[in-house]
């Protein structure tokens, strides 16, 4: 009889290594440079790809198994949500504006990130890195799709959701996230990892994801909060990847430090500008507030971000250059943003409104230094105009920042009474910026940023030629339904009527 | 008996999103449609890539194939993340059951040595080929155009990785870590594997995403899977008593049956688009499948010896017949 020879038991780490990085080999019919043509030009030096520590060890069979369990739950819940008119359980139809912004501005970004990670899954010459990027790629496809599916039912009943795909490519405020993701996708592989993997997924995710999803929970939106819970463990993996990536770059060669620091400076500021939207949502759009933007920043920015940069200090990394300007802007940005959205609300596919007296009390409590002094008087003025039957609409065209593409509505870091405006001349043309941060980003790569598509300039070109109606048609915005003040909107009327129908016998 | 529950009925304002209504009319859309159509940015792209300023970030013109609408390349399986993941989760359960069946009953040890050796010689180096396939599909997904096509390529890439991992586990089960080491040495140095490795490495420098699709998913896999899993594993090894190996390869067999429907649909629609496309697809298919057949021959010989030429010839003929059905005549 044959003796059964006990097989050597492999540790989980050894087994994972055999199932992933041992699959790769050094090519001989083509050079490494031919096979991986994009990893040199950014100047990042990697000496040993094997030093990459796998941030999570997930083989495909377990990936399918775990993800399938989450998918089953998610779709069961959103099916039930749709079947039972779960949308009538939200606190107030004003909450829908947050969802409309999410679908128009964030979900397409998830897809773009997925596309970028598919490229990284091919371009990095290390199997461990490639596999981690590929899993993130397919996860991002998941997130884009589950978000669309979660919000699809809202589109059936409310305005402003129906043209999200058109808005992504044409709407003036969507150019903010679009230019962010386009910027990352047009960058080299290492910068992409800092942009999306580190800055977006690690530093900023808590400020983006947590407020949106907690906002959904606080406001009775079962569909969106289910998405949030379902994506949580994916996001945790993505965060680990982002952190591993930056540590790997810094550990491989000291010469990488200044390049990485430059990217951290750039992407922190780009991300911070993008988060202006989130701050506005938290302070103004959630009928039931989770916390103020200031409070969120204190927890996720100052505390968590501070700890992160203290941890990275051993590599020589310092906090991002714009950090202090960011801190100075926190108590102002959401108010300035909402005021801008309100006066341009004839051109937004979501509603905005003047905060109620109660809400102004809340804002004044949360922003004791700034709200009553600078912003309450402006809302009071806008209320007066509205009460007089002459609501204010700013029919002038906003001057957009060439880098972040937000109208230049933010104030000087040290003077909240004057608008911050910067200018650079490049090859005989003038370019405008909202901040030092955005100006520096431009000046580091002017050839890139002069290419930016600016929606305001587009207004005067074919097919629009300066005609507002033609523009609305071009962005698929239905005037009187999708845009304008929430007060008196169809969404407001319908929600009130349906809720009445669902909760009474009238 | 039917029980009708009542829910509060309120009037919907619209059936679906604008971009779907434009494509399919004003009616409720499927989740596949919602998750796949038009979700890639198409207009007003901001910056040109610094890694290749001649391209756009999403650029349909980096392939020679021309489509009026890339969203015509739909997946007959209608896979989006959800049903793709659910399908694979079910398949991995079966695969897991098969592995533990073989393991718990000691079936690997009961395999005749000669057959076990053939299985190791043929299957283990293929884990590297599957990794190559993974990188190629990750490329097509990353640089191809239109979500409907590129998401399926990402699913395919993850499948390729899964297959590379199942093959590695098969190696570990039948021959321990040494089997993987020997397999890798063979992949790198054994003459019989060099045409195959060269084929994969040549694919790694192709940067036309659709040509890569033809080289990897149509030509190479179109011959490799029938030859290895149908002819060698199911045909030869099982007939001789090594059906345990077939159990360990069930995933690959089922996977090929399923995915070829998608591959065929992509080829059929792209070829039917224009004579220009058809001519290019024919040229690519002919070039790459000729090379794939030559690369497979020494591998098939490891199992089938002198019969290899005939078997490869038969499978090449079957491959040509399959491609003819989708409008690519080689």
Interface residues (C-beta under 8 A of the other chain):
Chain A: X2 X4 X7 X8 X10 X18 X19 X20 X22 X23 X24 X25 X27 X28 X29 X30 X34 X35 X38 X41 X59 X60 X61 X63 X64 X65 X67 X68 X69 X71 X72 X75 X83 X84 X85 X108 X111 X112 X114 X115 X116 X118 X119 X120 X121 X122 X127 X130 X131 X134 X135 X137 X138 X141 X142 X144 X145 X146 X148 X149 X152 X155 X156 X157 X158 X159 X161 X162 X163 X164 X165 X166 X168 X169 X170 X175 X178 X179 X182 X183 X185 X186 X187 X188 X189 X448 X449 X451 X452 X453 X455 X458 X476 X494 X498 X501 X502
Chain B: X7 X8 X10 X12 X13 X14 X15 X16 X17 X18 X19 X29 X31 X34 X35 X36 X38 X39 X40 X41 X42 X43 X44 X45 X46 X47 X48 X49 X50 X51 X57 X58 X80 X81 X82 X85 X86 X88 X89 X91 X92 X93 X95 X96 X106 X109 X127 X128 X130 X131 X134 X135 X138 X139 X141 X142 X143 X147 X150 X151 X153 X154 X155 X157 X158 X159 X161 X162 X164 X165 X166 X168 X169 X172 X176 X177 X180 X184 X187 X188 X197 X198 X201 X202 X204 X205
